[in-house]
Amino acid sequence: MPPAAPPRLSVVLDTDPGVDDAWAILYLAAQPDVEIVAIGAAHGNVPTATAAANALRVLDVVGLDHIPVAVGHPTPLQQPLETSEFVHGEDGLGGGAGPTSPRRTSPEPAAEQLVRLARQRPGELTLLALAPLTNIALALRMEPNLPRLLRRVVLMGGAFHVPGNVTAWAEANSAHDPEAAEEVLRAGFDLTMVPLDMTEHAWADEFWLKRIADADTPAARFATSVLDAYVALYSSARGTVGCVLHDPLAAAIMVDESLATYEERQVMVELAGHTRGATLLDERKFTISRGGIPDQRPPVRIAATVDAATAMDRIHRALATS
């Protein structure tokens, strides 16, 4: 009898495409053991409406035009909206977004979509969060049992032992909505963080990018068409041609947890002052509050080392063959 096929990984994405978000979607679309159930569009790299339009475009490229895309909340919970077109281009895809999709977004908001799906499929769904966590925090407010309804959560976010990429302390997804990040991190999800400490290793150099450009597949052609502004910014900052693929690395780790090693720690998000948005790692082995009661904030799994070379090879293979 042949061995049983591995179970499919059923994934809901919350994302703000964004160049590297688009690459992450393309990577997941090429995985035979991954089912993309739905996408929630978030603010972050671009406003939510632009993020939703871009998610539809990327799905259309790879023939996944049955997957619903819901528009998320347009602003952070407690601060003004800030977006990152200077990194990703005015359309979020480096000027290469192209025509809008003929499809429309889902009529329900992204937070409601997540709650509905989690209730319909309890214990089945993995949430991949590649954006500020506004939609997830709102879903948690609607359904406090969400941490037990979702199988697990993998998020790209935070910076612990490296500088942030919005301020010296804060990574973009936590900086764009610190209150939402704090609500999610203390909620008790089975949660894995893939911070900047790890994603900075996902460097796509000039040779690697050329191999993608030379691959004659729809995914590779689209991925290459959106890169110019993104690569120009990273190349200027680092003095060598290339870019960092933050979100595809997180997606690869979600698909295969063995690409990383992990440590469990309590994490808080700074909500005030000039370090607002910073993710704070409690490295103590045992903590006691002032009242003598152990601190009950649940720990989260944090990727502590990563096999970036293998991950990058898998990302290349996915885009070059689909």
C-alpha positions in Angstrom: 0.0 0.0 0.0 1.5 3.4 -0.9 2.1 5.8 1.9 -0.7 8.2 2.7 -0.4 11.7 1.3 0.5 14.3 3.8 -2.5 16.4 4.9 -2.9 19.7 3.2 -2.0 22.9 5.1 -5.1 25.1 5.0 -4.1 28.7 5.2 -5.8 32.1 5.6 -3.5 35.0 4.8 -3.6 38.5 6.3 -1.4 40.6 4.0 -0.7 44.0 2.6 0.8 43.4 -0.9 3.5 44.9 -1.2 6.3 43.3 -3.2 7.5 40.7 -0.8 3.9 39.8 0.2 3.1 39.2 -3.5 6.1 36.9 -3.7 4.9 35.0 -0.6 1.5 34.5 -2.3 3.2 33.2 -5.4 5.3 30.9 -3.4 2.3 29.4 -1.5 0.3 29.0 -4.7 3.0 26.7 -6.0 2.9 24.4 -3.0 0.8 21.2 -3.7 0.2 20.6 0.0 -1.0 24.1 0.7 -4.7 25.2 0.4 -5.1 29.0 0.4 -8.5 29.3 1.8 -8.9 33.1 1.8 -7.0 36.4 2.0 -7.7 39.4 4.2 -6.2 42.6 3.0 -4.5 44.9 5.6 -3.1 48.4 5.6 0.7 48.7 5.9 2.7 48.8 2.7 -0.3 50.4 1.1 -3.9 51.3 2.1 -6.3 48.3 2.5 -8.1 48.9 -0.8 -4.9 48.9 -2.8 -3.7 45.8 -0.9 -6.9 44.0 -1.7 -6.7 44.9 -5.4 -3.1 43.6 -5.5 -4.0 40.4 -3.8 -6.6 39.8 -6.5 -4.1 40.5 -9.2 -1.6 38.0 -7.8 -4.2 35.3 -7.4 -5.2 35.9 -11.0 -1.6 35.4 -12.2 -1.5 31.9 -10.8 -5.1 30.9 -11.7 -6.5 31.0 -8.2 -9.4 33.2 -9.0 -11.7 31.3 -6.8 -10.1 32.5 -3.6 -12.0 35.3 -1.8 -10.2 38.5 -0.8 -11.8 40.6 2.0 -10.9 44.2 2.6 -9.6 44.9 6.1 -9.9 47.8 8.5 -8.6 51.0 6.9 -6.6 52.4 9.8 -4.6 51.2 12.9 -6.5 50.9 16.2 -5.1 54.1 17.8 -2.8 56.0 15.5 -3.0 57.6 12.1 -2.5 55.5 9.0 1.1 55.4 7.6 2.0 53.4 4.5 5.2 52.5 2.7 4.9 53.4 -0.9 8.4 54.7 -0.9 9.5 51.1 -0.5 6.9 49.3 -2.7 5.9 51.9 -5.2 2.7 54.0 -5.4 0.7 50.9 -6.5 2.4 48.7 -4.0 3.9 46.6 -6.7 6.7 48.8 -7.9 4.6 50.3 -10.7 4.1 46.8 -12.2 0.7 46.1 -10.8 -1.0 46.3 -14.2 -4.7 46.2 -14.9 -7.1 45.6 -12.1 -8.6 42.2 -11.6 -12.1 41.7 -13.1 -13.1 40.1 -9.8 -14.5 42.0 -6.8 -13.5 41.7 -3.2 -15.6 39.8 -0.7 -18.6 41.8 0.8 -17.5 41.0 4.4 -14.6 42.7 6.2 -11.4 40.7 6.7 -11.9 40.3 10.4 -15.4 38.9 10.0 -14.1 36.6 7.2 -11.5 35.2 9.6 -13.9 34.7 12.4 -16.5 33.0 10.1 -13.9 30.6 8.6 -12.4 29.8 12.0 -15.9 28.9 13.4 -16.7 26.8 10.3 -13.4 24.9 10.4 -12.3 24.8 14.1 -8.8 23.5 14.6 -8.1 23.3 10.9 -6.8 26.7 9.8 -3.3 28.2 10.0 -3.2 32.0 9.9 -0.2 33.6 8.1 0.0 37.2 9.1 2.3 39.3 6.9 1.0 42.8 7.8 0.1 45.0 10.8 -2.2 42.9 13.0 -5.2 45.2 13.0 -7.5 42.7 11.4 -6.4 39.9 13.7 -7.0 42.1 16.8 -10.5 43.0 15.6 -11.3 39.4 14.9 -10.1 38.5 18.4 -12.4 41.1 19.9 -15.4 39.6 17.9 -14.4 36.1 18.9 -12.4 35.7 22.1 -12.1 32.0 21.5 -10.2 32.6 18.3 -6.9 31.3 19.7 -8.5 27.9 20.2 -10.4 27.9 16.9 -7.2 28.5 14.8 -4.7 25.6 14.5 -1.8 28.1 14.7 -0.6 31.5 13.7 2.6 32.4 12.0 3.5 36.0 11.8 6.3 37.9 10.1 7.1 40.7 12.5 9.2 42.1 15.3 12.8 42.8 15.8 14.8 41.7 18.8 18.5 41.7 18.4 18.6 43.8 15.2 17.5 47.3 14.4 13.9 48.0 13.3 13.1 49.0 9.7 10.8 51.9 10.5 12.6 53.3 13.5 15.8 52.2 15.2 13.7 50.0 17.5 10.5 49.1 15.6 9.8 46.7 12.7 7.1 47.8 10.3 4.3 45.5 11.1 4.5 46.2 14.8 5.2 49.9 14.3 2.1 50.4 12.0 -0.2 49.2 14.8 1.5 48.6 18.1 -1.8 48.2 20.0 -3.0 45.4 17.7 0.3 43.6 17.9 0.2 43.7 21.7 -3.4 42.4 21.8 -2.4 39.5 19.5 0.8 38.6 21.3 -0.9 38.3 24.7 -4.0 36.5 23.5 -2.7 32.9 23.8 -2.5 31.8 20.1 -0.3 28.9 19.2 1.9 31.6 17.7 5.3 31.5 15.9 7.1 34.8 15.2 9.5 35.2 12.3 11.3 38.4 13.2 13.6 40.7 11.2 16.5 38.9 12.9 15.7 35.9 10.7 14.2 37.5 7.5 17.3 39.7 7.0 19.0 36.5 6.1 16.7 36.0 3.1 18.8 38.1 0.8 18.2 37.7 -2.9 21.4 38.8 -4.7 21.7 39.8 -8.3 22.5 36.3 -9.6 19.5 34.8 -7.7 17.2 37.4 -9.1 18.5 36.9 -12.6 17.6 33.2 -12.3 14.1 34.1 -11.5 14.0 36.6 -14.4 15.2 34.0 -16.8 12.5 31.5 -15.8 9.6 31.6 -18.3 6.7 31.0 -16.0 3.7 33.3 -15.2 4.8 33.6 -11.5 8.4 34.4 -12.4 7.5 37.0 -15.0 5.1 38.7 -12.6 7.5 38.5 -9.7 10.2 40.1 -11.7 8.0 42.8 -13.1 7.3 44.3 -9.7 10.8 44.4 -8.4 12.5 47.5 -9.7 11.7 50.0 -7.0 12.1 47.4 -4.2 15.5 46.3 -5.5 16.7 49.9 -6.0 15.9 50.8 -2.4 17.7 47.8 -0.9 20.6 48.1 -3.3 21.1 51.7 -2.4 21.0 51.0 1.3 23.4 48.0 1.1 25.7 49.0 -1.7 25.1 45.8 -3.6 22.3 44.7 -5.9 19.6 42.6 -4.3 16.7 42.7 -1.9 15.3 41.0 1.3 12.4 38.6 0.9 10.9 39.0 4.4 7.4 37.5 3.8 8.4 34.6 1.5 10.8 33.4 4.2 8.0 33.5 6.8 5.8 31.6 4.3 8.5 29.0 3.8 8.9 28.5 7.5 5.1 28.1 7.9 5.2 25.3 5.3 8.2 23.6 6.8 8.9 24.4 10.4 12.2 22.4 10.3 13.7 25.4 8.3 14.2 27.1 11.7 15.0 26.5 15.3 12.9 28.1 18.0 12.9 29.5 21.5 9.9 30.3 23.6 9.7 33.7 25.3 7.2 36.2 26.5 7.0 39.2 24.1 5.5 42.6 24.7 5.1 45.6 22.4 6.1 49.1 23.6 3.1 51.4 23.3 4.6 54.8 24.3 7.5 57.1 23.8 10.3 57.1 21.2 10.5 53.3 21.3 6.8 52.8 20.5 6.3 49.7 18.4 9.4 47.9 19.6 9.0 44.3 20.4 10.4 43.5 23.9 11.8 40.0 24.6 11.7 38.8 28.2 14.7 36.5 28.5 14.2 35.7 32.2 13.5 32.1 33.0 10.9 32.9 35.7 9.1 36.1 36.3 7.1 37.4 39.4 4.8 40.4 39.4 4.9 42.9 42.2 2.0 41.2 43.9 4.0 37.9 44.0 1.9 36.2 41.3 3.7 34.6 38.4 3.3 36.6 35.1 0.7 34.7 33.1 1.4 36.3 29.7 1.7 33.3 27.4 5.0 32.7 25.7 5.3 32.6 21.9 7.7 30.6 19.7 10.3 32.8 18.1 12.4 31.6 15.1 16.0 31.8 16.5 18.0 30.4 13.6 17.1 29.8 10.0 18.3 27.7 7.1 18.0 30.6 4.7 19.9 28.9 1.9 17.4 26.0 1.7 14.4 28.4 2.1 15.7 30.6 -0.8 16.2 27.6 -3.0 12.6 26.5 -2.4 11.3 30.0 -3.1 13.3 30.0 -6.4 12.1 26.6 -7.4 8.4 27.5 -6.7 8.5 30.6 -8.8 10.6 29.1 -11.6 8.3 26.2 -12.1 4.8 27.7 -11.7 
